[in-house]
Amino acid sequence: MKTLYDVQQLLEEYGVLVHVGKRKWDIELMAIELDNIYRAGVLDQRTFLNAKMILNREHEYEERQEREKKADKS
């Protein structure tokens, strides 16, 4: 698992489809759902941590994009 798409596919295996409309919000909701699946005991720790790392990386990227966009407007 290396990409956000891979995490989406993992969540789909558990019946979780996420599409809120804004990529950052999708990532945040995916992280919540991933936490719930892990707490339920159906996901092993290694897979969970790998998926969380990907989500964190993508979320940070989106945050950076927003900051740069705001800085360009100034």
Buried (B, 14 or more C-beta within 10 A) or exposed (E): BEEBEEBBEBBEEEEBEBEEEEBBEBBBBBBEBBEEBBEEEEBEEEBBEBBBEBBEEBBEBBEEEEEEEEEEEE
